[in-house]
Amino acid sequence: MARPLADRIRPTTLDEVVGQSHLLGKGKMLRRIIESGEVCNLIFYGPSGVGKTTVANIIANRCGRRLYRLNATTASTADLKEIIAGLDTLEGSGGVVLYLDEIQYFTKKQQQILLEYLETGDISLIASTTENPYFYVYNAILSRSTVFEFKSIATADIVPAVHRAVNFLEQERNVKISISDETAFKIADASGGDVRKALNVTELCVLSIPEADGEITITEDAVSQLTQHSAMRYDREGDAHYDIVSAYQKSMRGSDPDAALHYLARLLAAGDLPSACRRLLVCASEDVGLAYPNIIPIVKAAVDTALMVGLPEARIPLADAVVLVCLAPKSNAAYCGINEAMADVEHGNIGEIPRTLQNKHFDGEDAAVKGQFYQYPHDFPNHYLPQQYMPDPLKHKKYYQYGDNATEQKFKDYWSKIKGKNL
């Protein structure tokens, strides 16, 4: 069975690697480390198909030390112990290099076994992961490694890789293959920043298009049929999920309806209706809040409708609600207030509840002053009278500060007149 095209034409030098100029450009840190010839513990973090494995292979091939390859999804503790046993052989006497793909799938115990040999330098680790290593990799290994983040590849950078693949397939299959710059761009654009996907599509085009007059012509129509759905990166348990929902909420908070609708569309295209609804509800309360209090039941009604009708129709009430949140005035005054109050509670800064507010109507014999003395505000003009509600240690604490929107300023003016002071 033929190896995948991405493996058959994998770059062997840093200059052949597509993208990652922030790491591999002339004078950049990772490039200088690789060119030094020394092998240190490295963790490559980023989405699939962006060159992590390729760069790891280049490093391993340059180091001149015994190389072991493991994939953490299938490797066992026994595989690790076999590598460790090889350290006592002639080939392993100078230390070995372990290339470990998908390190996040190693258990904590397996990572701890590895740690002992990283400390002595007997094993140099080059690991790759599609997940944030600061969440999934054992802290002791992180502290002994340098993490480099690989980025999605820009469409313009993938186009040359598509042409390179076409040239390779021409020689491999001994047939003329033609592709226009526009079609190559279409393949690159549909890959979602993943070079491997672009190369796979290129090879599938060659395999599926019949020869005509001894030539294969890759057309935009063929590419469209093979890329009916965008290669958008999305994993509900991965970093891409959190990036999209974060951008979605921040766009609503930033009052940008176009961006918010874009990220809503990405969530819905991935079928992630729950996240779209949850973040919308949170944003209505956190970021609009008291500036437009009626928005909360309105958004809740839109979310209920969306969940009732399901996709694809759910996009309609959600779009209405998202645009409304974007266009509404903003206030996070209540949000900031509850955060400060929670911080006091969590740090034990609470005090005794004032006697007037306690849920009891008699005093023990040890009470110096007897009587609850609670006064019912509705018995007084404007349904208000001053009395202490905060515990003594916090009686001068202010959690809530009026927002500068029209709604909260009206409340402020009203209570300034009633309470007879500037709030």
N, C-alpha and C positions, 0 to 999 in steps of 0.2 A: 504494500500500500504506500502510495506516494506521500511524502511529508507535506504538510501545509506549505503553501507558497511563501508565507511570511517567514518560515523557518529556512526554506531553501535559499532565500535571498537575504538572509539576515546580515546586517552590516558587520564587518570585522574590524573597522577602525572608527574612531570617534568622529572623524569628518564625514563619515557616511550616515551617521545617526540623524534621523529626521527630528527637527525641533529641539527643545530643551536648551536653547542658547543661553538661558539664564544659569545653567549648570555647566554646559560643555563648550561654551564660547571661549575664544582665546582669552587667557588670563583668569577665567572663572575658577572658583574654588575647587569644585569636583574635578575639573579637568587637570588642574595642577596636582591634585592628590594622585590621580591615575598616572599622570606622566612622571611622577616621582619614582614610580616602580615599587613603592612600599605598599603593603596591604594592611589596611586598618579595618576595624569593624564598621560596616556601613549598613544603613537601612534605607531602602528606596521606597517611597510612599507615593501613590498616585493611581489613577484609573488604569484599566487594562489597555494594552495596545499602544502605549506611549514610549516604550523603549527601556523599561526597567530591566527586563531580562537580557536584552541586547547589551546594555552597558555592563551588566554584571558579567556576562560572558567575555566581553573584551578585557575587563579587569582580570578575570581568572586566567585567561589565556596569556596575559602579559607577565603574570607573577612568577612563573616558573616553579610553583609549588604544586604538590599533589592536590587535585581538585575533586571534591565530592559534590554531587548534586542531589538534593532532596526536595520533594514537594510535600509541604506540611499536611496537605489534605489526605495523603496516603501513607506518609512515613510513620513509623512506629518507634517506640523506645529502643527496640532491638536494632533498628537501623542506626540510631545514634551510637549505641554501644559498639556496633561493628566499626564505625568510624574511629571511635575512641581507642579500640583495640589496635587499629592500624598505626597509631602514634608510636607504638613500640617497635615498628618495623623500620627497615632502612629507608624506605620511601617516605615515611612519615616523620623521620627523626628531626627534620628541620621545620616541622609544623605543617599543617594542611589548611586549605581554604575550603570552607563549606558554603556553597550557594544554596540558600534555603528559600524556596518560593512559597508565597502565601503563609508567612510566619505566624499570622494571627490564628491559624488553626492548630498551632502547637499548644498543648496544655501547659499549665504553669509548671507542672512537674518536669515535663520535657525541657522547658526553657531553663529551669533550675539546673538540670543535668548539664546542659550546654554551658551554663554560666561559669562553672568551675574551670573549664578549659579555655574560655575567653580570657579569664583573669590571668592565667599563666602564659597566654599567647600561643599555646599549642594549636589552637584553632582560631583562624581568622574568619569572621562571619560576614558574608554579603547576603543580606536578606531583602526580600521585596514583599510588599503588601498593598492591597487595594484599600485597606481600612486605615483609619488614623492610628498610627502606632502608639500614640500616647494613651489610647484607650485599651489597646489589645496586647501590647507587648509588655512583658515583665519589666518593672522599673529598673531593676539591677542591670538588665541587658541594655536598656535605653541609656543608662548612665555611662555605659562603656562603649557606646556606638554614636556615630554621627548620622543624623537623619537628613535626607535630601528629598524635597518634594518635587515630583515630576508633574508637569502640567499637561492638560489636553493639547493636542497638536492643532495649530491653526490650519484652516482649509488650504490656504496658499502654500503651506509647507508640505502638505500631503500630496499635492498635485505632482511634484517631481517623482515621488515614490510610486505613483500610479504609472507614470511614463516608464520608470525603471522596470516595473513589473511587466509591462507590455514588451519591452525590449528583451527581457529575460525569457518570457514565454515564447517569443518569436524564435529565439535560438534553441530553446528546449524542444519545441514542437516542430521546428523547421517549417514554419509557415508565416506568411506575411500577415501582420496584424496592424490595423490602422485605428487610430482614435483621435478625435479632435480635442483641442484644448478645452472647449466648452464641455464635452462629455467627461473628460478627465476631471474637470472642476466639479461636475455634478456628482461623480463617484466620491470625490474627496469631501464634498459638502454633506453628503448623506451619511458619512461615516461617523459623525458625531465626535470628531477629534481622535478617533481610534484608527491608527495606521493599519493594524491587522485586519479590521473590517473592510477597509478600502481595498486591500490586496485580495481579500477573499472574494469581494464583489467582482474585481477585475478578472480573477481566474474563472469565476462562474460564468461571466460573460463569454469568455473565450471558449469554455466547454459547451455552452448552450447555443451559441450562434454558428450556424452552418457556414462552411466555406462557400464562397462564390467567386469563380474564376481564380481559384488558388489563393484567396485572401479572405480574412475574417475582419469585418468592420464592426467595431463596437459602437452602437448607436445610443442616443439618449433614451429612446423608447425601451431598449433592452435594460438599460440601467434602472429606469423607472419601475419596470416589472420586478426587478430583483431588490429594489429598495422601496417597497410600497409604504412601509412604515419607517419613520425617521429612526436613526440609530441613537436616539436620545438616551443619555446615561441616566438610569434611574433604578434604584434599589431601595426598597422601603426600610431596609435595615442598615443601609450604608450611608456614607458621607453625602452622596448626591442628594439623597432624600432631605437631609437637614439643610443643605445649601439651598435647595429650591424653596422649602417652606420658610426658611429664614428670609430669603429674598422676597417672597410673597408678602410676608407680614411687614417687612421694612418698607416695601413699596407702598403699601396702604398707609402706613404711618407717615411716610414722606409725601403723601397726597399726590402720587403719580398713578393715575388710573390706567395708562397704557402699559406700564411695567407690571402693575398688579394683575391686569388681565392676561398678560403674557405668562406670568408664573402660574396663574390659575389654570390656564390652558395646558401647561406642562403637567400639572398635577392631575388634571382630568384625563389627559391623553394616556397617562400611566394607570388610570383607573383608581387613583387615590382620592376618592370622594371624602372619606373621613378626615384626612388631614386638611383638605380645603375648607371643610365646614368648621373644624375645631379652631384653626388659626383665625378664621374670619370672626367667629364669636369672641375669641380672646381680644382681637384687635378692636372690635367695637367697644368693648368695655375698658380696655387698657388705654387706648390711644385717642378715642373720641370721648367716651365717658360723659362727664357732666357738661361738656360743651354742647351736647345734643343728647340729652338723656333718653329721648324716645327712640333713639337708634337701636337700642338693645332689643326691645320686643320686635322691631321691624326686621332686624337681621335674624333673630330667632325664627320668625315666621318664614323668612326666605330659606333658611337652613332646613326647617321642617318640610317645606315644600320640596326642596331638592332631594332630601332623603326619601320622601314618599314617592316621587316620580322616577327617581333613579336616573342613571346616565342613558342616553346622551342629553335628555331634556333638562337634567339637573343644572346644566351649564347656564340656563337662562335666568332662574331666580338668583343663582350665585353671582352671576355677572352684575345683575341689578344691585345686589347688596355690596359687592366689592367696590363698584363705582361710587355708591352712596358713602361708604366709609372713606374713600379717598377724598371726596368733595366736601365732607362734613368738617366743621371746625374741630380743632383738636384740643384735648386737655388730658394730662396724665396726673392731675392734682390728687385725685383719690388713690390712684395707683401708687404714687410716691408716699402718700400718707400711710397706707396700709403696710408698705414695705418698712417704713420707720417704726411703726407700731410693732410689727413682727420682730424686728431686730431687738427692740427693748424686751419683749417677752422671751425671746430665745436666750438673751443674756441675763435673764432673771431680774430685770429691772421692772418690778411690778408693784410691790407694796400691798398693803391691806385695802380691801374694798371699803370705801367710807361707810360708816354705820348707817347713814341715811339711805343707802342704796341696798343694804343687805336684805335678804329674804327671810327676815325674822322680826317679830313684833314684841319681843320681851327681852329683858336683859338679865344676865346672871347676877348673883349677889356680889360678884367681884367688880361689876361695872361701876366706875367712879361717877359717870353721868348716865342716868337712865333715860330711855326714850329714844325712838328712832328719829323723830323730827323731820321725816321726809315731807316735802311740800309738793302738792300735785300741780304741775304747771298749768293745766287747763282751768284751774280755779283763779287764775290771775289774768290781767289784761294782756292781750296779744299772745296768750297761752305760753307765757315765759316768765320766769323769775330766776335771779342768779342764785345758784347753790353749787356746792362742790360735787363734781362727779368723778374726778380723777383721784387715784390714790395719792396720799400725801407726797411721796417722793417725786411724783410726776405732775403735781397740780398746776405747774406753770408750763408744762410741755405743750408744744404746738406741732401736731402731725400734719394737719391739713392747711394748705395755703391756697387761697382763692386763685383760680386760673384767670387769665386776662381776657377770656371770651365773654360775649355779651350775657350769656345765661348765668354764669357764676358771678359776674359783676353785679347783676341785678339782685342776686341773693345777698351779696356782700352789702349793697346799699340798704336793702331791707333790714338786715340784722344790725347794721350800724345804727340805724334809727331806733330800733327796738332796744338794743343793748346800750345805746348811748355812748359808743366809743368807736375809734377806728380799729377795724379788724385787720 
